[in-house]
Amino acid sequence: MRFATRALRVAQEPDKQYQAVINPIYQSSTFAWDNLDTIPKIDYTRCQNPNRQTLEQVIAALENGNHCTVFGSGMAAVTAVFSLLQAGDHIAMASDIYGGTHRLCTTVLPRQGITMTEFDASKPETLDQAVNSNTKMVIFESPTNPNLRIMDIRKIVERAKAHGLWVAFDNTFASPALQNPLDLGADLVIHSTTKYLGGHSDVVGGAVVTKDQELGNAMFEWIKNTGAIPSPFDCWLTLRGVKTLECRMRTHCANAQAVAEFLEAHPKISKVHYPGLKSNPEHALATAQMTGFGGMVSCEVAGPATNARAVAESLKVFLLAESLGGVESLVGYPPLMSHAGMTEDQRVERGIPPTMLRLSIGLEDPTDLIEDLEQALATI
Ligand SMILES: *Cc1c(COP(=O)(O)O)cnc(C)c1O
């Protein structure tokens, strides 16, 4: 089955009791045993639940993995991946990474004796300097947040494998509709299903997918032992989103391309970050690595930071809010939102100036989005 069909038909037969096309929400903490010699297929919802199992099978199929575990949030999924490490181990982490992952690595993991060194994933050779004899894992993303840089997944995997590292890749920004990192050699793919997989800004969740049975078992053991589970309803809701992922992503990409081209031509915008623009230095790499350029665009507003803030606050169709990947367009201001955990110096070092806005392009008519940006830019 092809991607769009897998999203709709993997593990989604009508229910046995009533032939309901959409399976019910199994809102039950426990499942009855026939007798003490017959353990039910699923016995307790912390360990497994029918709605969770279905979602896991579908996401595994979309990432070309053999095993998926879903979690109560994207950060719970990142934490599960780090649970493979022990005190004394070391992580090589891309410096251009999701703020929450950076915070976890700098605040929680050091207390557990796990250390981290950053490297510049846009220069895969810098990984070599970040690795020491205790390094067990490399973690990175592409496209990155909020700069939308494209990292060469194959090249980083190749370097990491030469050092014998596990490769963890956060595929939240692209979604499995645009790239499948397991096929490029990653060992573990992480998702915040809160974003494109759920797609409707109504649920928080995470997932880890792998081709490796042992790593898959480790993720299952972690969730069973620590209880970082999503509810049956959240799994059901996320699956409802996943069904339309492919067709949503096509529109996200087309709308983002239109918005990025509009912004690039606007005199009050000094820089646009979108891998779909021909002028983008990583356009060729993105074309080779992805089947589309995604729904995220960031830009720098000319003039002082007060201009960027004024534009963010003047937008009417775009909602001023954290998060991304939903059907409605959002504008984010990284210094006060996604990257508030960093100091001004750390942000500037990472190419996140206070003049930057991050746009999550939704499924509205792109003309309305462009007109909204036009009116907001006219206020400065
Ligand atoms: C949002 C996000 C996360 C964290 O996910 P939550 O569901 O908010 O816990 C991790 N990585 C990336 C790239 C994200 O965008």
The ligand as an SDF file (V2000), in Angstrom:
LIG
                    3D

 15 15  0  0  0  0  0  0  0  0999 V2000
    6.8850   20.6180   19.7990 C   0  0  0  0  0  0  0  0  0  0  0  0
    8.1270   19.8910   19.5410 C   0  0  0  0  0  0  0  0  0  0  0  0
    8.6340   18.9610   20.4670 C   0  0  0  0  0  0  0  0  0  0  0  0
    7.9790   18.7160   21.8110 C   0  0  0  0  0  0  0  0  0  0  0  0
    6.7160   18.1800   21.6840 O   0  0  0  0  0  0  0  0  0  0  0  0
    5.5260   18.3750   22.7530 P   0  0  0  0  0  0  0  0  0  0  0  0
    4.4310   17.5750   22.1440 O   0  0  0  0  0  0  0  0  0  0  0  0
    5.2440   19.8280   22.8550 O   0  0  0  0  0  0  0  0  0  0  0  0
    6.0170   17.8170   24.0510 O   0  0  0  0  0  0  0  0  0  0  0  0
    9.7960   18.2810   20.1470 C   0  0  0  0  0  0  0  0  0  0  0  0
   10.4430   18.5090   18.9830 N   0  0  0  0  0  0  0  0  0  0  0  0
    9.9910   19.3910   18.0820 C   0  0  0  0  0  0  0  0  0  0  0  0
   10.7550   19.6070   16.8160 C   0  0  0  0  0  0  0  0  0  0  0  0
    8.8250   20.1090   18.3240 C   0  0  0  0  0  0  0  0  0  0  0  0
    8.3980   21.0130   17.4230 O   0  0  0  0  0  0  0  0  0  0  0  0
  1  2  1  0
  2  3  1  0
  2 14  2  0
  3  4  1  0
  3 10  2  0
  4  5  1  0
  5  6  1  0
  6  7  2  0
  6  8  1  0
  6  9  1  0
 10 11  1  0
 11 12  2  0
 12 13  1  0
 12 14  1  0
 14 15  1  0
M  END
$$$$
